Amino acid sequence: MVLGDPGGIVASDTSLRRFLHGLPGVDEVGARARADTLATRSVKADAKRQALDLAISMIDLTTLEGQDTPGKVRAMCAKARRPGSGAPPVAAVCVYPDLVPVARAVLSSGAVLSSGAVLSGADGEGAGNGQRSGVAGRVRVASVATAFPSGRAAREVKLADVRSAVAAGADEVDMVIDRGAFLSGRYLEVHEEILAVKSCCGDAHLKVILETGELGTLDNVRRASWLAMLAGADFIKTSTGKVAPAATLPVTLVMLEAVRDFLVLGGRRVGVKPAGGIRTAKDAIRYLVLVYETAGESWLDPRYFRIGASSLLNDLLMQREKMETGRYSGPDYMTVD
Amino acid sequence: MRFEYAPAPESRSVVTLRDSYGLFIGGSFVPGSSVFKTISPATEEVLAEVTHGGPEDVDRAVAAARQAYERIWSAMPGRERGKYLFRIARLIAERARELAVLETMDNGKPIRESRDVDIPLAAAHFFYHAGWADKLGYAGFGPSPRPLGVAGQVIPWNFPLLMLAWKIAPALACGNTVVLKPAETTPLTALMFAEICQQADLPPGVVNIVTGDGATGHALVAHPGIDKVAFTGSTAVGKEIARLCATDGKRVTLELGGKAANIVFDDAPVDQAVEGIVNGIFFNQGHVCCAGSRLLVQESVAGDVLAALKRRMATLRLGDPLDKNTDVGAINSRAQLEKIHLLAQAGESEGASRWSAPCQLPDRGFWFPPTVFTEVSQAHRVAREEIFGPVLSVLTFRTPAEAVQKANNTPYGLSAGVWTEKGSLILWMASRLRAGVVWANTFNRFDPSSPFGGYKESGFGREGGRHGLEAYLDVLGGGDV
């Protein structure tokens, strides 16, 4: 119903506002209470073992610093492929556009590229072949773009940013929305920009960063989620990691409700990616619980849920080792990148 | 992908149960004439043997309370009484885990609820009233309001320790002494509370706990030596108590049944409203006097809300109450389970349509799956009678006026919920709903500073807050005002 837009939802700012503001509201107190309750779930033994590996396979291992170098990215990619001691590879690495070729070179070399195009726009449905990751073959390369993290640049500059990332071999593009336009009610502008970016992505998957830390209310989080989904986002993502607060459980809860409802209404399954501030295995498992009890098991798949993080991986590996050996090793037994 | 939580049971080893408990009278445990057994409703195993208090035991307890009242407690300055209450509050908080596990074992409620709701709120009630003990002159009842004397208190099985706290904390803060009878099926946390009174060095006789059944309760309420009766429980028993006390001048407060309306308007925050509906009726297996057992949903969104509710109900986890991931525990007793079955069958035979999510019930113990009835009319028994179980009746309405009319069309009036994003509508509704508590965009929220009580057949008197103190003070002129 929504996807074909017969109702003319995206005809103007007014029609978009009418639709977005007609979505059921979010009661902040209630949403927080629900997230708090789910955070008390106790995941132990086999369930924990499974959750740790699942969380590892969902990580977008990220470095987004001005001081990033090719060497740093190569080291991170090596770890992304083989986190160590039998742990599954992570889902993707996430870097700035200029470092995409470096990441791509490491991750393509000697990797099994059995399914060629690697998860194209067809959603990869059924590409799992019984493999948990479902992300065929190799660790994917995600690139931030569109004048990340502020998004404050001319449209053409942002699109050029996207084109260069895709041309360099990015499998996924993480764009930021224009929060200024969103907050001042210029919804059509935000929608058009996402559409324009999407058209530059080719086969690359598009993740739309809402920067929820700047949106102010959970109502806005729900509206921005729908706006991004209407414009064709493959994923909606919480944060750049450059603004506090970054990902939180209540924000992710509202986004999971949005993708769940969007599937019911529009028939397309959109992914969710909380990013920033998720540093411990305990945190990561809380997010998996949130996915499991809100959107359902079908979202517990790296194709539909990612965690943007850097230091999280080591804690997951440490907890994994603790499950196997019954002991914690010291930080010197975990590699630094 | 398949994902399932592994069992995560809370350890029972934190609780040390004795084989047998006496009555707590005059500061120590004393034997009585006969005993009965208390079981875990989740497994039907016997947890302990408890003494049945007969009329002579009630006599002894009232005498002990009278003596403590006259010699010690009523003469003690408020600031000293407050210290005892603070000490009890801290001990409840310190022993919270033990109390939570025991509550769950004896009552059948999920450990998540006893751990996160019952026990912290019980401690909060003692902390709150401890603060009042030396400030009663500022509560608005005159410069030095006097206590009433000995309070006879009878509490239900749905929130055993919390109801005890609601009764004992204000009574003690105001300078009264008490004889309390816990429910027959859930006496254990009250007996552990007796141990806490000993631990706190509370003067003997200030708190007396007499376990037993309805006959014990009757003996207590009818006893000529008590000055005040406080009862929480069924409306039928409440009426009997009101009749009994009408003739002998005892002060009475009653907190009885309910059939609350949870009203969802078409502009409600749907996801949170669904949580509120679930929390309203499935919290504590629906064994809640203020449970939102009637869902009134605006016709235009009824389909959407019901679909979301059913989806949510399918994620409720029913099973071992000690498992930290359990949402719905066991029904408290076989008798209660039979009553729920009876009313649910009446719902079906009267033409309402019954739905439960697929749900595996354990083999032993007393269980009832979370259930929703649709196509319910006001005339159906499931819409009029208190079921006191995890059974929701869904009715629809078209206008706010119709919602008010239907919500108030019940002999009860304990609580109500209103779900809308429109603030003016919340105020409009709240001023017209005949219910002691109206929750706006939430449900089943409790706080010791907020008075709680009913209209109509839901009882009279308020518990909690400044209003709750009135029930335990001589505000009718007996004091030196």
Interface residues (C-beta under 8 A of the other chain):
Chain A: P24 G25 V26 D27 V29 G30 A31 A33 R34 T37 T40 R41 S42 V43 K44 A45 D46 A47 K48 Q50 A51 L54 R132 E257 L288 Y292 E293 E297 L300 D301
Chain B: M1 R2 F3 E4 Y5 A6 P7 A8 R112 D116 D267 A268 P269 V270 D271 Q272 E275 G276 T315 K324 N325 E421 N441 T442
